[in-house]
Amino acid sequence: MNDILEQTETGREIARRNREEGREEGREEGREEGHVDLMRAALQAAYGDITDLDELARRLADRDHSGNIARIVAGATLDDLRA
C-alpha cells in the first residue's frame, strides 16, 4: 500500500506522517516501560523480592511515577504503597 501511496506527493506526505506517528507511539511506549522498569528496580532495592513486584511497579508507575519514587525513598511501607 505504501508503494502506491508514495507515487503521488499527497501519498508521500501521508506515508511520512504514518511513519512519524509510529515513531512517536514507540517513544511513548518506551518511556512508559522505562518508568515501570525504574519503579520495579526501586521497589526491589527497598523491599527485596516481593510477590506482586511487577503488578505493583506498573500500578505505581501509571499513577504518579515521581511521587511514588519519592514515597519509596522516604520509607513508605508496602501496605501504604499497595493502598
C-alpha positions in Angstrom: 0.0 0.0 0.0 2.8 2.4 0.8 4.3 1.8 -2.7 1.0 3.0 -4.2 0.8 6.0 -1.8 4.3 7.1 -2.5 3.6 7.6 -6.2 2.0 11.0 -5.5 3.0 14.0 -3.4 -0.1 13.6 -1.2 0.6 9.9 -0.9 4.2 10.5 0.1 3.0 13.0 2.7 0.5 10.5 4.2 3.2 7.8 4.3 5.6 10.2 6.0 3.0 11.2 8.6 2.2 7.5 9.3 5.9 6.8 9.9 6.3 9.7 12.2 3.2 8.7 14.2 4.5 5.2 14.5 7.8 6.5 15.9 6.1 8.8 18.4 3.9 5.9 19.6 7.0 3.8 20.0 8.8 6.5 22.0 5.8 6.9 24.3 5.6 3.1 24.9 9.3 3.0 25.6 9.0 5.9 28.1 6.2 4.1 29.9 8.2 0.9 30.1 11.2 2.8 31.3 9.1 4.2 34.2 7.9 0.7 35.1 11.5 -0.7 35.0 12.7 2.1 37.2 9.8 1.6 39.6 10.5 -2.1 39.7 14.2 -1.5 40.5 13.3 1.0 43.3 10.8 -1.4 44.8 13.2 -4.3 44.7 16.0 -2.3 46.2 13.9 -1.1 49.0 11.8 -4.2 49.7 13.6 -7.1 48.1 11.7 -9.8 46.1 8.0 -9.3 46.7 5.4 -11.5 45.1 3.5 -8.7 43.3 6.6 -6.8 42.2 5.6 -6.4 38.5 1.9 -5.6 39.2 2.8 -3.1 41.9 5.5 -1.4 39.8 3.2 -1.0 36.9 0.4 0.4 39.0 2.7 2.9 40.8 4.4 4.0 37.6 1.0 4.6 36.0 -0.4 6.7 38.9 2.3 9.2 40.0 5.7 7.9 39.0 7.8 10.7 40.6 5.7 10.9 43.7 5.8 7.2 44.2 9.5 7.0 43.8 9.8 9.7 46.5 7.5 7.7 48.8 9.7 4.6 48.4 12.8 6.6 49.1 11.2 8.2 52.1 10.4 4.7 53.5 6.7 4.1 52.8 5.5 0.7 53.8 4.4 -1.8 51.3 0.9 -1.6 52.7 0.9 2.1 52.1 2.1 1.7 48.5 -0.4 -1.0 47.8 -3.3 1.1 49.1 
